[in-house]
Amino acid sequence: MSLERSIMAFAGFMVLLSLALTALVHHNFVWLTVFVGANLFQSAFTGFCPAAMLMRKMGIKSEAELCKLKQ
C-alpha cells in the first residue's frame, strides 16, 4: 500500500474511531474528529502531514517510489 493510500486509510479510521468514542464514551471526543479534519485540510495546502512523516519512517513508500521499483 502506498503512503498516500495509507494516509487516507488512517484518516478514515481515526474519524470512525472518534465518532464511535463520541457516541459511546463522551461527547468531547468529537474534537478528535475536528482535529483530523483540520489536519487533512491544512495538509492539502501546505503538504505537511505528521502522520505521513511517521509512516515514511516506518518504511511506507509513496506512489512515485513504488512506480520506480516496478520499472
C-alpha distance (Angstrom), angle and dihedral (degrees) to the residues before:
residue distance angle dihedral
M1 . . .
S2 3.78 . .
L3 3.80 125.9 .
E4 3.80 92.1 -110.1
R5 3.80 93.1 53.5
S6 3.79 91.3 43.4
I7 3.81 90.0 55.5
M8 3.81 91.7 50.8
A9 3.81 91.4 47.6
F10 3.81 92.1 48.0
A11 3.81 93.2 47.6
G12 3.80 91.6 48.2
F13 3.79 91.3 49.0
M14 3.81 91.8 49.2
V15 3.82 92.0 50.4
L16 3.81 92.1 50.0
L17 3.81 91.7 44.9
S18 3.79 92.5 50.0
L19 3.80 91.9 48.4
A20 3.80 90.6 50.7
L21 3.81 90.9 48.2
T22 3.81 89.7 48.4
A23 3.79 91.7 52.6
L24 3.80 97.6 40.6
V25 3.80 107.6 29.2
H26 3.80 116.2 20.1
H27 3.79 136.8 -21.1
N28 3.82 92.9 -125.8
F29 3.80 91.0 71.8
V30 3.80 85.1 81.6
W31 3.83 85.4 82.5
L32 3.80 88.5 68.7
T33 3.80 87.8 60.0
V34 3.80 89.4 49.7
F35 3.82 90.9 50.1
V36 3.81 93.1 50.4
G37 3.81 92.0 48.2
A38 3.80 93.1 47.2
N39 3.80 90.8 48.2
L40 3.81 91.4 51.6
F41 3.79 90.7 48.1
Q42 3.80 95.8 50.0
S43 3.82 93.0 43.8
A44 3.80 89.6 56.4
F45 3.80 88.8 62.6
T46 3.79 103.2 31.5
G47 3.80 103.0 30.9
F48 3.82 89.1 -134.1
C49 3.80 113.2 130.5
P50 3.81 120.6 162.0
A51 3.82 91.5 -160.7
A52 3.81 90.4 55.0
M53 3.80 90.9 51.3
L54 3.81 90.1 51.6
M55 3.79 92.9 46.7
R56 3.81 91.0 49.7
K57 3.80 88.9 55.0
M58 3.80 87.5 51.9
G59 3.80 88.5 57.4
I60 3.80 102.1 -104.4
K61 3.80 110.1 150.5
S62 3.80 128.5 -144.1
E63 3.82 124.4 -116.1
A64 3.81 90.3 -101.2
E65 3.80 92.5 51.5
L66 3.81 91.3 48.2
C67 3.84 90.7 50.6
K68 3.80 90.6 52.7
L69 3.80 90.2 52.1
K70 3.82 91.2 53.5
Q71 3.82 92.9 55.9
